[in-house]
Amino acid sequence: MGFIEDERGISNVIGAALLVVAVVLGVGALMSAMQSMTDVPEVPRAQFDISDHPDSVTAANANGFIVRHLGGDRINYNDLLLVVYDSNGNKIYSKIVSDAASANEVTQDQVSGAPYDTNFFEGGEQIIAAASILDPNNDGTPDAGTYEIALYYKPTMSVLVDRNVMIS
């Protein structure tokens, strides 16, 4: 029996190579499946403006500030977290926008015409916040002053807009 005619060594090498290929393919398939399961929500891209409302905060049933959606992605109101900080950086208000609307603390409004979809904050719409949420002393009286107003995308807690606004 010659070296060329003896194929036992060759079959062991081929078996080992096939085993390595099977392991590599199995690990690749497992990694592909795991990566498809980790679906991280994408942060919406939109432009916003926050400004003082023309009402005086001390007037009865006054409004405090306006958050305007200037364009970009539409965002579900359940995914928006409105946070207000006083001039010392203390959080005085934090609520999901849809919950705040249910509590009559904010009003969802279309700048002109009828809203496209009442579940989503879209370009041309605005959130009008009641002055009652601007009460850093918790005495039931809204106060004029400088407030930091932030809007977060709740699924990722990414800041969509964060501005210091002088409220009068």
C-alpha positions as CSV (number, residue, x, y, z in Angstrom):
1,M,0.0,0.0,0.0
2,G,1.5,3.3,-1.1
3,F,1.2,6.8,0.2
4,I,-1.0,7.9,-2.7
5,E,-3.4,5.0,-2.4
6,D,-3.9,5.4,1.4
7,E,-6.8,7.9,1.9
8,R,-7.4,7.5,5.6
9,G,-5.4,10.6,6.5
10,I,-7.1,12.7,3.9
11,S,-10.6,11.8,5.2
12,N,-9.6,12.9,8.8
13,V,-8.4,16.3,7.4
14,I,-11.5,16.8,5.4
15,G,-13.7,15.9,8.4
16,A,-11.9,18.4,10.6
17,A,-12.2,21.1,7.9
18,L,-16.0,20.4,7.6
19,L,-16.4,20.6,11.3
20,V,-14.6,24.0,11.4
21,V,-16.8,25.3,8.6
22,A,-20.0,24.0,10.4
23,V,-19.0,25.8,13.6
24,V,-18.2,29.1,11.8
25,L,-21.5,29.0,10.0
26,G,-23.4,28.2,13.2
27,V,-21.7,31.1,15.1
28,G,-22.4,33.4,12.1
29,A,-26.1,32.5,12.0
30,L,-26.4,32.9,15.8
31,M,-24.8,36.4,15.7
32,S,-27.1,37.4,12.8
33,A,-30.2,36.3,14.7
34,M,-29.1,38.1,17.9
35,Q,-28.3,41.4,16.1
36,S,-31.8,41.3,14.5
37,M,-33.4,41.0,17.9
38,T,-31.8,44.1,19.4
39,D,-33.9,46.7,17.6
40,V,-32.9,50.1,19.0
41,P,-35.5,52.8,18.1
42,E,-34.1,55.5,16.0
43,V,-34.3,59.1,17.4
44,P,-36.7,61.2,15.3
45,R,-35.3,64.1,13.4
46,A,-37.3,67.2,13.7
47,Q,-36.9,70.9,14.3
48,F,-38.6,72.6,17.3
49,D,-39.0,76.1,18.7
50,I,-39.9,77.0,22.3
51,S,-41.1,80.4,23.2
52,D,-43.0,82.4,25.8
53,H,-46.7,82.5,25.3
54,P,-48.2,86.1,24.9
55,D,-50.4,85.6,28.1
56,S,-49.1,86.9,31.4
57,V,-48.5,83.9,33.6
58,T,-50.3,85.6,36.5
59,A,-53.6,86.0,34.5
60,A,-56.4,83.6,35.2
61,N,-56.2,80.4,33.0
62,A,-53.1,81.7,31.4
63,N,-50.7,79.8,29.1
64,G,-47.0,79.6,29.9
65,F,-45.1,78.6,26.8
66,I,-45.4,77.1,23.3
67,V,-43.4,74.2,21.8
68,R,-43.7,74.3,18.0
69,H,-42.9,71.5,15.6
70,L,-41.2,73.2,12.7
71,G,-40.8,70.2,10.5
72,G,-39.3,66.7,10.3
73,D,-40.5,63.4,11.6
74,R,-43.8,63.0,13.3
75,I,-43.6,61.7,16.8
76,N,-46.3,59.9,18.9
77,Y,-47.4,62.0,21.9
78,N,-46.9,59.0,24.1
79,D,-43.2,59.1,23.3
80,L,-42.7,62.7,24.2
81,L,-41.6,63.7,27.8
82,L,-41.9,67.4,28.6
83,V,-39.6,68.5,31.5
84,V,-39.4,72.0,33.0
85,Y,-36.5,73.1,35.3
86,D,-36.4,76.3,37.3
87,S,-33.6,78.8,37.1
88,N,-31.6,76.8,39.7
89,G,-31.8,73.6,37.6
90,N,-34.4,71.9,39.9
91,K,-37.0,69.8,38.0
92,I,-40.4,71.3,38.7
93,Y,-42.4,69.4,36.1
94,S,-42.1,66.2,34.2
95,K,-44.8,64.4,32.3
96,I,-45.6,62.4,29.1
97,V,-47.3,64.9,26.7
98,S,-50.3,62.7,26.2
99,D,-50.8,62.4,30.0
100,A,-50.3,66.1,30.4
101,A,-53.0,66.7,27.8
102,S,-55.4,64.4,29.6
103,A,-54.7,66.5,32.8
104,N,-55.4,69.7,30.9
105,E,-51.8,70.9,31.6
106,V,-51.0,71.2,27.9
107,T,-53.0,71.7,24.7
108,Q,-52.1,70.1,21.4
109,D,-52.9,72.5,18.7
110,Q,-52.6,72.8,14.9
111,V,-51.2,76.2,13.9
112,S,-53.5,76.4,10.9
113,G,-56.3,74.1,9.7
114,A,-57.3,70.8,11.3
115,P,-54.7,68.4,12.9
116,Y,-53.4,65.7,10.7
117,D,-53.5,63.0,13.3
118,T,-54.3,63.7,16.9
119,N,-51.9,60.9,18.2
120,F,-48.8,62.5,16.6
121,F,-46.9,65.7,16.9
122,E,-46.2,66.8,13.4
123,G,-44.8,69.8,11.5
124,G,-47.1,72.8,11.8
125,E,-48.4,71.7,15.2
126,Q,-47.7,73.1,18.7
127,I,-48.0,72.2,22.3
128,I,-49.3,75.0,24.5
129,A,-48.4,74.6,28.2
130,A,-50.6,76.0,30.9
131,A,-48.9,78.5,33.2
132,S,-49.9,76.4,36.2
133,I,-46.9,74.0,35.5
134,L,-44.6,77.0,36.1
135,D,-44.8,76.9,39.8
136,P,-41.4,76.3,41.3
137,N,-42.5,77.3,44.9
138,N,-45.5,74.9,44.8
139,D,-47.7,77.6,46.2
140,G,-50.4,77.4,43.5
141,T,-49.2,80.6,41.8
142,P,-47.2,80.5,38.5
143,D,-44.1,82.6,38.5
144,A,-42.5,84.6,35.7
145,G,-38.8,84.0,35.2
146,T,-36.3,82.0,33.2
147,Y,-37.1,78.3,32.8
148,E,-35.2,75.5,31.1
149,I,-37.7,73.6,29.0
150,A,-36.8,70.2,27.4
151,L,-38.6,67.7,25.2
152,Y,-37.3,64.2,25.4
153,Y,-37.9,61.2,23.1
154,K,-38.9,58.7,25.8
155,P,-37.9,55.3,24.1
156,T,-34.2,56.4,24.1
157,M,-34.4,59.4,26.5
158,S,-32.7,61.5,23.8
159,V,-33.1,65.3,24.0
160,L,-35.1,66.6,21.1
161,V,-35.0,70.2,22.2
162,D,-33.7,72.0,25.3
163,R,-34.0,75.8,25.7
164,N,-33.8,78.4,28.3
165,V,-36.9,80.6,27.9
166,M,-37.8,83.9,29.7
167,I,-41.4,83.6,30.7
168,S,-43.3,86.8,31.6
